[in-house]
Amino acid sequence: MRFAIPPAGAVAVLFLSVRNAMDASGYSAAAAQMEAAAASIPGFIGFTAARGSDGVGIAVSYWADEAAALAWRDQADHARVRDQGRAIWYDHYCVSIAQVTRAYHWDRPPE
């Protein structure tokens, strides 16, 4: 798996959540739809997510600037799915917005 490496100055939207067991197939379909929708927003850099068996997860999306991150927040399908998440899939979530000051990566060399 490869992760997006954002440039300095990019905006990171961190979405920490606790998912319940309701409507797993609906959640999966909506998550795939939201990932595709985010990628269509000008200024999208990348997205990565992970979720533990306890339902706790983190999703991070990277944006070229604050305007792009706000465009994602205000996108109509995203707002609709956000409402569904509150009504059905999430017991709790927290959103934090941060500016990237530095990013780097490491890959295991091939053997």
C-alpha positions as CSV (number, residue, x, y, z in Angstrom):
1,M,0.0,0.0,0.0
2,R,1.2,3.5,-0.8
3,F,0.1,6.6,0.9
4,A,-0.2,10.2,-0.5
5,I,2.8,12.3,0.4
6,P,1.5,15.9,0.6
7,P,3.7,18.8,-0.1
8,A,4.5,21.4,2.5
9,G,1.6,23.9,2.8
10,A,-1.1,21.3,1.9
11,V,-4.1,21.0,4.1
12,A,-4.8,17.7,5.9
13,V,-8.4,16.8,7.0
14,L,-8.2,14.2,9.8
15,F,-11.5,12.3,10.4
16,L,-11.4,10.2,13.5
17,S,-14.5,8.1,14.1
18,V,-16.2,5.3,15.9
19,R,-18.3,3.1,13.6
20,N,-21.1,0.9,14.8
21,A,-22.3,-2.3,13.2
22,M,-25.3,-0.9,11.4
23,D,-25.7,-1.2,7.6
24,A,-22.1,-2.3,6.8
25,S,-22.9,-2.7,3.1
26,G,-24.4,0.7,2.9
27,Y,-21.4,2.2,4.6
28,S,-19.0,0.4,2.3
29,A,-20.8,1.7,-0.8
30,A,-20.9,5.3,0.6
31,A,-17.2,5.2,1.5
32,A,-16.3,4.2,-2.0
33,Q,-18.6,6.8,-3.5
34,M,-17.0,9.5,-1.2
35,E,-13.5,8.5,-2.1
36,A,-14.3,8.9,-5.9
37,A,-16.2,12.2,-5.2
38,A,-13.2,13.6,-3.3
39,A,-10.8,12.8,-6.1
40,S,-13.0,14.8,-8.5
41,I,-12.6,18.1,-6.4
42,P,-9.9,20.4,-7.8
43,G,-7.0,20.5,-5.3
44,F,-7.4,16.9,-4.1
45,I,-4.0,15.3,-3.4
46,G,-4.8,12.0,-1.8
47,F,-6.6,9.9,0.8
48,T,-5.8,7.1,3.2
49,A,-7.9,5.4,5.9
50,A,-7.7,2.6,8.4
51,R,-10.2,1.0,10.8
52,G,-9.6,-1.4,13.7
53,S,-11.8,-4.3,14.7
54,D,-13.2,-2.2,17.5
55,G,-14.7,0.3,15.0
56,V,-12.2,3.1,15.7
57,G,-10.9,4.5,12.5
58,I,-9.0,7.4,10.9
59,A,-9.3,8.8,7.5
60,V,-7.0,11.5,6.2
61,S,-7.5,13.5,3.1
62,Y,-5.0,15.9,1.7
63,W,-5.8,19.1,-0.2
64,A,-3.8,21.7,-2.1
65,D,-5.2,24.5,0.1
66,E,-7.9,25.6,2.5
67,A,-10.3,26.5,-0.4
68,A,-10.1,22.9,-1.8
69,A,-10.7,21.4,1.7
70,L,-13.7,23.7,2.1
71,A,-15.0,22.8,-1.3
72,W,-14.9,19.1,-0.2
73,R,-16.7,20.0,3.0
74,D,-19.4,21.8,1.1
75,Q,-19.8,19.3,-1.8
76,A,-23.5,18.3,-2.0
77,D,-23.0,14.5,-2.0
78,H,-20.5,14.7,0.8
79,A,-23.0,16.7,2.9
80,R,-25.7,14.1,2.2
81,V,-23.5,11.1,3.1
82,R,-22.3,13.0,6.2
83,D,-25.9,13.3,7.3
84,Q,-26.3,9.5,6.7
85,G,-23.2,8.9,8.8
86,R,-24.6,10.8,11.7
87,A,-28.0,9.1,11.4
88,I,-26.8,5.5,10.8
89,W,-23.1,4.6,10.8
90,Y,-21.2,6.6,13.4
91,D,-21.4,6.7,17.2
92,H,-18.8,9.5,17.4
93,Y,-16.5,11.4,15.2
94,C,-14.0,14.3,15.4
95,V,-12.6,16.4,12.5
96,S,-9.3,18.2,12.7
97,I,-7.8,20.4,10.0
98,A,-4.0,20.8,9.9
99,Q,-1.5,22.4,7.6
100,V,1.4,20.1,6.5
101,T,4.8,21.6,7.4
102,R,6.8,18.5,6.4
103,A,6.2,15.0,5.0
104,Y,8.4,12.1,4.1
105,H,8.2,8.4,3.5
106,W,10.2,5.2,3.6
107,D,10.0,2.0,1.6
108,R,11.6,-1.3,2.3
109,P,14.2,-2.0,-0.4
110,P,13.5,-5.0,-2.6
111,E,15.3,-8.1,-1.6
